[in-house]
Amino acid sequence: MSCDDLKWRKSSYSDLSDNDCVEICVDGAAILIRDSKNPAGPVLRVNAEVWSTFIDAVRRGRLRPPAQDPGDGRRGAATGNRSDDRKPAN
């Protein structure tokens, strides 16, 4: 079955005009995840147990966005930058 044949859904936290969201689809025992801005792009596949653990952690507040990096405006964890990786300025 191709991804086009599956029923995808957006997060209930996403408003209708915002495409900055992920979509999920249940395909048997797997959960498929894709970027709503790029539905023809890559799809992440996880098993239902992994997805359930992730959702539980989000609901319990165990996952927090990374701290904002004041240097370049991008989030540190998303770019792979960590403060201990940076070299001191000369």
N, C-alpha and C positions, 0 to 999 in steps of 0.2 A: 504494500500500500504506500503510495507517495504522500508526502506532506500536504499536497494540494487536496487530497481526498479526505483529510482529517478535519475535525472540528476544533479550531483554535479559539481560545478565549483570552481576553485581556484581564489584568488585575481590576478588581472592583475599585481600587484607589485611583485608577487612571480616568481622567475625564475624557469625553468623546473627542475633543479637539486636540488632545495631546498624544503624539505618537512616541514619546520617550518612555516606552514601557516594554516589558517582555510579555510574550504570549505563551500559554502552555496548552498542551494537548495530551490527553490520556490515550495511549496506544497499547492496549493489553496491560502488561505488568510494568510498562515503562511510561515515564513522564518525559515529554519532549518540550524543550524550551527554545524560543527564538526571539530575536529582536523584532519588535513590531514595525520598526522603520525599514527593515530589510527582510521581508518574509521569504524571499528566495535565497537568503543567505544561509550560513551554517546553522545547524540544529544541535543542541546539546541534549543527550539522552541520559537519564538517570533512572534507577529503579525506584519503585514506589516507596520503599523503606527509606532511602536516602532523601527523597523529596519530603516525606513526612517529618523526618528529623530536622531538615532545614526549616520547614514551615513552623514547627514547634519552637525552634530557637528564635525565629523572628517574632513570633507572638509573645514569647516570654521576655523579649527585649535583650536577648543574649548577643545579638548581632547589632553592632553600631557602625554607622558610616565612619571611615577613617577621618582623622583630623585634617582640616584644610591646611595645605602648605602655603604659607604666605609668600613664598619666593616666586612661584610661577602660576599660582591660581589653580593648579591641578591637585587632585587628591593624592597624597603620598602613596597609599597602598595600591591604587589603581595604576600608577605609573611605575611601580616597583622601587620607588625611591624610599629609603629609610634614612632617618637622621644619622645613624651610625655608618652609613655608606658614603656620606659626603666628606670630601676632603676640605680641610681648612683653607680659607682664602689667603693668598699671599699678598 
